[in-house]
Amino acid sequence: MPLYVTCANRRTIALPELLASRDARQTRQQQWQTTYATPLISFTTVAPGPIKDSELSRRIFNHGIRSLRQMLAASGWQIVHQRCFGLATGAEGLLAVDAPALALKQACIALEQHHPLGRLWDIDVFMPQGELLTRQALAHPPRRCLLCERDARLCARERAHSVNELLNHMERLLHDAENAPQR
């Protein structure tokens, strides 16, 4: 299920294309919710800057998909259907999962918080009826910036850090995760 790293598009994406991609993702999510009637995981990665599909973002994505699948298996939750999309606007994964939605969201939050690459993943969980389960609704604080302790949304909105700073930090996190001793 991982995406081929060498097939990354590496194309600059303009805002209209990114917005259209988000609309298409939402349509896919709604179709899946209708088809599978289970909680749905929508998985993407952090991709600062105008290039959303790169070797770096795909490597991070692949680690995330493997970690999600391992977490689901360890929890005894069945993946009803899954698919990855290697899009120029960034890799996306959808997983329909037979699991209690609240427990699933809590497990995904724990994965984001405790995995060395978890901060680079965006794991959304939707109820079978389509409602997005948010971190805030489950009394979790907003996600922190990659480089400082502020709310990530504030730093992104203000462009507090350069794209190069963010990408360099992501490269370091990936390098450290891939070179860490196996437990």
Backbone as CSV, one residue per row, in Angstrom:
resi,resn,N_x,N_y,N_z,CA_x,CA_y,CA_z,C_x,C_y,C_z
1,MET,0.798,-1.196,0.000,0.000,0.000,0.000,0.849,1.272,0.000
2,PRO,2.121,1.240,0.394,2.937,2.460,0.307,3.045,2.955,-1.132
3,LEU,3.304,4.237,-1.266,3.450,4.849,-2.584,4.914,4.812,-3.008
4,TYR,5.142,4.689,-4.300,6.507,4.690,-4.818,7.129,6.074,-4.647
5,VAL,8.238,6.119,-3.973,8.936,7.380,-3.720,9.430,7.984,-5.029
6,THR,9.903,7.142,-5.929,10.478,7.641,-7.184,9.425,8.203,-8.135
7,CYS,8.162,7.998,-7.841,7.088,8.520,-8.708,6.576,9.878,-8.250
8,ALA,7.216,10.474,-7.257,6.774,11.784,-6.769,6.789,12.797,-7.914
9,ASN,5.783,13.633,-7.928,5.570,14.569,-9.027,6.550,15.746,-9.005
10,ARG,6.815,16.290,-7.831,7.738,17.421,-7.631,7.337,18.675,-8.409
11,ARG,6.048,18.843,-8.634,5.551,19.983,-9.397,5.037,21.069,-8.456
12,THR,5.298,22.313,-8.793,4.787,23.436,-8.014,3.267,23.493,-8.161
13,ILE,2.596,23.641,-7.026,1.139,23.658,-6.987,0.667,25.071,-6.650
14,ALA,-0.261,25.586,-7.446,-0.858,26.903,-7.191,-2.083,26.730,-6.289
15,LEU,-2.467,27.798,-5.625,-3.578,27.764,-4.673,-4.876,27.218,-5.276
16,PRO,-5.294,27.615,-6.468,-6.552,27.061,-7.010,-6.519,25.530,-7.137
17,GLU,-5.372,24.978,-7.531,-5.252,23.529,-7.651,-5.321,22.855,-6.284
18,LEU,-4.705,23.491,-5.281,-4.740,22.947,-3.926,-6.169,22.962,-3.379
19,LEU,-6.889,24.041,-3.614,-8.273,24.131,-3.144,-9.164,23.113,-3.854
20,ALA,-8.961,22.931,-5.152,-9.731,21.933,-5.903,-9.435,20.531,-5.380
21,SER,-8.186,20.274,-5.009,-7.805,18.974,-4.473,-8.497,18.715,-3.137
22,ARG,-8.607,19.734,-2.309,-9.310,19.584,-1.024,-10.784,19.271,-1.257
23,ASP,-11.392,19.935,-2.226,-12.791,19.645,-2.558,-12.941,18.205,-3.032
24,ALA,-12.012,17.752,-3.872,-12.059,16.377,-4.382,-11.882,15.377,-3.234
25,ARG,-10.998,15.677,-2.279,-10.796,14.803,-1.117,-12.090,14.698,-0.311
26,GLN,-12.738,15.834,-0.112,-13.993,15.837,0.643,-15.058,14.999,-0.078
27,THR,-15.118,15.091,-1.378,-16.067,14.289,-2.156,-15.756,12.804,-2.005
28,ARG,-14.466,12.437,-2.098,-14.065,11.033,-1.906,-14.463,10.537,-0.520
29,GLN,-14.206,11.375,0.487,-14.550,10.991,1.859,-16.048,10.730,1.985
30,GLN,-16.855,11.605,1.424,-18.307,11.432,1.499,-18.753,10.170,0.771
31,GLN,-18.153,9.893,-0.380,-18.491,8.668,-1.115,-18.139,7.431,-0.295
32,TRP,-16.980,7.445,0.323,-16.561,6.310,1.139,-17.491,6.132,2.334
33,GLN,-17.886,7.226,2.971,-18.772,7.124,4.128,-20.107,6.511,3.731
34,THR,-20.603,6.866,2.562,-21.845,6.286,2.061,-21.657,4.810,1.735
35,THR,-20.558,4.474,1.107,-20.299,3.093,0.672,-20.028,2.151,1.842
36,TYR,-19.211,2.576,2.817,-18.736,1.659,3.838,-19.430,1.806,5.196
37,ALA,-20.039,2.938,5.485,-20.792,3.157,6.731,-19.997,2.764,7.981
38,THR,-18.707,3.065,7.965,-17.821,2.823,9.107,-17.063,4.119,9.373
39,PRO,-16.389,4.207,10.512,-15.480,5.344,10.689,-14.448,5.352,9.562
40,LEU,-14.015,6.551,9.215,-13.092,6.732,8.104,-11.872,7.505,8.571
41,ILE,-10.697,6.983,8.237,-9.449,7.706,8.464,-9.050,8.337,7.142
42,SER,-8.769,9.640,7.190,-8.228,10.362,6.050,-6.830,10.807,6.469
43,PHE,-5.829,10.337,5.739,-4.439,10.533,6.137,-3.678,11.336,5.090
44,THR,-3.036,12.413,5.524,-2.162,13.214,4.679,-0.913,13.573,5.492
45,THR,0.027,14.219,4.837,1.240,14.641,5.536,1.397,16.155,5.462
46,VAL,2.186,16.672,6.373,2.555,18.085,6.357,3.443,18.308,5.134
47,ALA,3.115,19.303,4.336,3.915,19.577,3.133,3.991,21.087,2.922
48,PRO,4.875,21.766,3.665,4.988,23.215,3.502,5.581,23.576,2.142
49,GLY,5.212,24.728,1.646,5.759,25.205,0.382,4.906,24.810,-0.803
50,PRO,5.341,25.190,-1.984,4.534,24.975,-3.189,4.637,23.575,-3.789
51,ILE,5.593,22.769,-3.340,5.734,21.400,-3.852,5.187,20.461,-2.787
52,LYS,4.081,19.801,-3.104,3.384,18.958,-2.131,3.696,17.478,-2.275
53,ASP,4.130,17.053,-3.455,4.424,15.646,-3.718,5.910,15.518,-4.039
54,SER,6.685,15.173,-3.026,8.140,15.039,-3.182,8.579,13.697,-2.605
55,GLU,9.823,13.358,-2.825,10.366,12.140,-2.241,10.248,12.202,-0.715
56,LEU,10.541,13.366,-0.135,10.453,13.545,1.314,9.026,13.300,1.796
57,SER,8.053,13.955,1.182,6.670,13.811,1.655,6.170,12.378,1.459
58,ARG,6.596,11.703,0.402,6.162,10.311,0.191,6.810,9.359,1.193
59,ARG,8.058,9.598,1.528,8.702,8.746,2.540,7.997,8.908,3.885
60,ILE,7.676,10.139,4.236,6.959,10.399,5.480,5.573,9.755,5.427
61,PHE,4.900,9.881,4.293,3.581,9.283,4.100,3.653,7.764,4.282
62,ASN,4.630,7.127,3.659,4.757,5.677,3.742,4.977,5.203,5.181
63,HIS,5.789,5.935,5.939,5.969,5.597,7.353,4.631,5.689,8.080
64,GLY,3.862,6.709,7.753,2.572,6.902,8.417,1.577,5.808,8.098
65,ILE,1.483,5.426,6.838,0.554,4.356,6.445,0.933,3.051,7.148
66,ARG,2.229,2.733,7.165,2.662,1.506,7.853,2.327,1.576,9.345
67,SER,2.571,2.723,9.959,2.295,2.877,11.391,0.799,2.795,11.684
68,LEU,-0.010,3.397,10.826,-1.470,3.299,10.998,-1.917,1.841,10.918
69,ARG,-1.451,1.127,9.916,-1.847,-0.273,9.733,-1.396,-1.127,10.930
70,GLN,-0.195,-0.868,11.443,0.292,-1.598,12.616,-0.558,-1.298,13.845
71,MET,-0.910,-0.015,14.032,-1.739,0.376,15.170,-3.114,-0.274,15.082
72,LEU,-3.707,-0.283,13.885,-5.031,-0.889,13.706,-4.971,-2.393,13.976
73,ALA,-3.947,-3.053,13.474,-3.808,-4.494,13.697,-3.616,-4.800,15.181
74,ALA,-2.773,-4.010,15.850,-2.522,-4.225,17.275,-3.787,-4.005,18.105
75,SER,-4.670,-3.138,17.627,-5.927,-2.855,18.335,-7.009,-3.872,18.000
76,GLY,-6.757,-4.717,17.006,-7.744,-5.696,16.598,-8.849,-5.125,15.724
77,TRP,-8.608,-3.953,15.155,-9.614,-3.308,14.309,-9.373,-3.706,12.860
78,GLN,-10.449,-4.028,12.176,-10.355,-4.484,10.791,-10.440,-3.321,9.817
79,ILE,-9.531,-3.314,8.850,-9.609,-2.363,7.740,-10.575,-2.961,6.725
80,VAL,-11.696,-2.276,6.514,-12.721,-2.744,5.588,-12.303,-2.470,4.142
81,HIS,-11.735,-1.302,3.925,-11.240,-0.935,2.597,-10.187,0.148,2.776
82,GLN,-9.189,0.160,1.890,-8.120,1.161,1.983,-7.607,1.496,0.600
83,ARG,-7.138,2.723,0.480,-6.562,3.133,-0.799,-5.657,4.337,-0.565
84,CYS,-4.552,4.380,-1.302,-3.648,5.533,-1.287,-3.698,6.203,-2.649
85,PHE,-3.597,7.516,-2.635,-3.635,8.317,-3.849,-2.348,9.133,-3.917
86,GLY,-1.568,8.924,-4.953,-0.341,9.689,-5.160,-0.648,10.883,-6.043
87,LEU,-1.060,11.969,-5.432,-1.509,13.154,-6.165,-0.432,14.233,-6.189
88,ALA,-0.450,15.051,-7.201,0.499,16.168,-7.287,0.318,17.137,-6.123
89,THR,-0.870,17.155,-5.550,-1.162,18.038,-4.418,-0.853,17.383,-3.078
90,GLY,-0.233,16.216,-3.115,0.174,15.513,-1.905,-0.499,14.163,-1.788
91,ALA,0.214,13.234,-1.193,-0.313,11.886,-1.011,-1.479,11.904,-0.028
92,GLU,-2.454,11.055,-0.318,-3.614,10.917,0.555,-3.910,9.447,0.747
93,GLY,-4.336,9.083,1.940,-4.765,7.730,2.218,-6.155,7.752,2.823
94,LEU,-6.981,6.811,2.427,-8.297,6.618,3.024,-8.379,5.187,3.525
95,LEU,-8.866,5.047,4.764,-9.047,3.726,5.342,-10.406,3.687,6.026
96,ALA,-11.283,2.812,5.561,-12.555,2.561,6.237,-12.273,1.478,7.264
97,VAL,-12.597,1.744,8.532,-12.171,0.870,9.618,-13.364,0.471,10.480
98,ASP,-13.467,-0.810,10.759,-14.501,-1.315,11.666,-13.974,-1.169,13.090
99,ALA,-14.301,-0.028,13.704,-13.810,0.284,15.042,-14.715,1.346,15.659
100,PRO,-14.727,1.450,16.979,-15.455,2.556,17.605,-14.755,3.876,17.252
101,ALA,-15.493,4.816,16.699,-14.896,6.046,16.163,-14.122,6.836,17.211
102,LEU,-14.652,6.987,18.409,-13.950,7.771,19.437,-12.644,7.100,19.844
103,ALA,-12.676,5.791,20.018,-11.446,5.065,20.363,-10.444,5.150,19.222
104,LEU,-10.945,5.096,17.994,-10.076,5.205,16.825,-9.386,6.567,16.796
105,LYS,-10.147,7.640,17.040,-9.556,8.988,17.042,-8.521,9.115,18.158
106,GLN,-8.824,8.595,19.333,-7.862,8.657,20.441,-6.571,7.922,20.080
107,ALA,-6.707,6.758,19.442,-5.517,5.995,19.040,-4.713,6.747,17.986
108,CYS,-5.403,7.431,17.069,-4.703,8.211,16.039,-3.990,9.414,16.650
109,ILE,-4.620,10.053,17.626,-3.973,11.171,18.319,-2.723,10.667,19.042
110,ALA,-2.829,9.527,19.702,-1.665,8.958,20.398,-0.541,8.656,19.410
111,LEU,-0.896,8.140,18.245,0.111,7.863,17.210,0.792,9.159,16.766
112,GLU,-0.003,10.206,16.531,0.564,11.505,16.140,1.482,12.065,17.225
113,GLN,1.129,11.840,18.483,1.891,12.421,19.591,3.139,11.635,19.948
114,HIS,3.126,10.309,19.732,4.220,9.494,20.248,5.171,8.946,19.190
115,HIS,4.747,8.904,17.954,5.649,8.417,16.904,6.637,9.530,16.554
116,PRO,7.905,9.200,16.290,8.887,10.235,15.952,8.487,11.096,14.745
117,LEU,7.669,10.563,13.848,7.218,11.332,12.679,5.773,11.802,12.812
118,GLY,5.153,11.502,13.925,3.729,11.789,14.102,3.338,13.235,13.896
119,ARG,4.235,14.146,14.223,3.919,15.569,14.042,3.833,15.938,12.563
120,LEU,4.360,15.098,11.706,4.356,15.370,10.266,3.144,14.750,9.571
121,TRP,2.282,14.100,10.348,1.093,13.460,9.806,-0.155,14.224,10.191
122,ASP,-1.147,14.181,9.334,-2.471,14.729,9.640,-3.453,13.576,9.488
123,ILE,-3.909,13.065,10.626,-4.810,11.913,10.633,-6.182,12.389,11.095
124,ASP,-7.104,12.492,10.153,-8.475,12.870,10.473,-9.313,11.612,10.604
125,VAL,-10.235,11.629,11.557,-11.169,10.521,11.735,-12.579,11.083,11.648
126,PHE,-13.388,10.435,10.818,-14.779,10.825,10.633,-15.687,9.742,11.205
127,MET,-16.760,10.174,11.831,-17.808,9.260,12.286,-18.466,8.645,11.051
128,PRO,-19.142,7.509,11.181,-19.815,6.912,10.017,-20.809,7.862,9.336
129,GLN,-21.389,8.784,10.098,-22.341,9.736,9.540,-21.659,10.924,8.879
130,GLY,-20.328,10.993,8.955,-19.591,12.043,8.277,-19.041,13.143,9.169
131,GLU,-19.376,13.147,10.454,-18.892,14.195,11.360,-17.405,13.994,11.656
132,LEU,-16.625,15.061,11.506,-15.196,15.028,11.816,-14.996,15.075,13.321
133,LEU,-14.210,14.150,13.838,-13.841,14.169,15.249,-12.586,15.024,15.393
134,THR,-12.661,16.086,16.162,-11.527,16.992,16.309,-10.771,16.734,17.605
135,ARG,-9.529,17.155,17.616,-8.714,17.073,18.828,-9.365,17.875,19.950
136,GLN,-9.846,19.064,19.617,-10.435,19.937,20.619,-11.691,19.320,21.240
137,ALA,-12.505,18.635,20.417,-13.723,18.003,20.938,-13.391,16.899,21.940
138,LEU,-12.184,16.345,21.826,-11.750,15.294,22.741,-10.796,15.844,23.806
139,ALA,-10.821,17.163,23.994,-10.055,17.857,25.032,-8.537,17.756,24.839
140,HIS,-8.108,17.690,23.588,-6.679,17.730,23.286,-6.335,19.128,22.777
141,PRO,-5.158,19.614,23.124,-4.778,20.956,22.661,-4.513,20.955,21.152
142,PRO,-4.514,22.145,20.546,-4.168,22.229,19.120,-2.744,21.739,18.901
143,ARG,-2.454,21.320,17.695,-1.107,20.848,17.380,-0.123,22.012,17.410
144,ARG,1.084,21.705,17.848,2.147,22.705,17.950,2.893,22.835,16.636
145,CYS,3.486,23.976,16.451,4.337,24.244,15.293,5.497,23.242,15.276
146,LEU,5.989,22.958,14.087,7.135,22.057,13.956,8.392,22.630,14.612
147,LEU,8.505,23.963,14.629,9.752,24.587,15.067,9.667,25.331,16.393
148,CYS,8.472,25.672,16.822,8.350,26.409,18.081,7.132,25.881,18.840
149,GLU,6.828,26.437,19.964,5.756,25.922,20.814,4.392,26.560,20.549
150,ARG,4.323,27.420,19.546,3.041,28.082,19.246,2.085,27.134,18.535
151,ASP,0.823,27.525,18.484,-0.193,26.805,17.726,0.253,26.781,16.261
152,ALA,0.277,25.606,15.658,0.763,25.440,14.283,-0.022,26.300,13.298
153,ARG,-1.326,26.444,13.524,-2.144,27.243,12.597,-1.712,28.709,12.597
154,LEU,-1.318,29.210,13.757,-0.867,30.611,13.831,0.429,30.806,13.053
155,CYS,1.383,29.918,13.278,2.660,30.038,12.566,2.455,29.920,11.061
156,ALA,1.582,28.998,10.645,1.320,28.829,9.209,0.668,30.081,8.635
157,ARG,-0.325,30.605,9.324,-1.033,31.792,8.842,-0.091,32.981,8.735
158,GLU,0.786,33.134,9.725,1.712,34.264,9.756,2.988,34.012,8.948
159,ARG,3.149,32.792,8.467,4.383,32.388,7.788,5.600,32.742,8.636
160,ALA,5.513,32.307,9.886,6.531,32.635,10.884,7.881,31.998,10.589
161,HIS,7.886,30.906,9.837,9.123,30.187,9.538,9.234,29.995,8.027
162,SER,10.453,29.981,7.540,10.640,29.811,6.092,10.369,28.356,5.697
163,VAL,10.023,28.170,4.439,9.809,26.827,3.910,11.077,26.000,4.072
164,ASN,12.233,26.579,3.820,13.495,25.844,3.966,13.716,25.381,5.404
165,GLU,13.415,26.248,6.384,13.552,25.843,7.794,12.661,24.637,8.097
166,LEU,11.430,24.698,7.633,10.479,23.619,7.890,10.909,22.321,7.204
167,LEU,11.298,22.413,5.935,11.723,21.222,5.196,12.992,20.616,5.787
168,ASN,13.934,21.457,6.203,15.160,20.954,6.834,14.836,20.212,8.127
169,HIS,13.916,20.752,8.898,13.513,20.093,10.142,12.833,18.755,9.848
170,MET,11.979,18.720,8.831,11.311,17.487,8.441,12.340,16.437,8.006
171,GLU,13.339,16.854,7.230,14.413,15.942,6.804,15.140,15.362,8.020
172,ARG,15.426,16.210,9.021,16.116,15.735,10.227,15.251,14.718,10.981
173,LEU,13.950,15.028,11.120,13.059,14.095,11.809,13.006,12.746,11.091
174,LEU,12.914,12.787,9.765,12.868,11.555,8.986,14.184,10.783,9.117
175,HIS,15.292,11.488,9.001,16.610,10.852,9.151,16.720,10.184,10.516
176,ASP,16.344,10.900,11.573,16.429,10.344,12.924,15.520,9.121,13.075
177,ALA,14.311,9.189,12.536,13.374,8.068,12.649,13.882,6.844,11.896
178,GLU,14.435,7.065,10.723,14.909,5.937,9.914,16.211,5.341,10.450
179,ASN,16.950,6.105,11.246,18.225,5.624,11.767,18.182,5.282,13.243
180,ALA,16.998,5.345,13.841,16.853,5.006,15.259,16.973,3.489,15.424
181,PRO,17.537,3.050,16.538,17.610,1.596,16.776,16.196,1.033,16.852
182,GLN,16.008,-0.143,16.260,14.704,-0.803,16.305,14.460,-1.392,17.685
183,ARG,13.217,-1.248,18.146,12.872,-1.789,19.475,12.433,-3.218,19.370
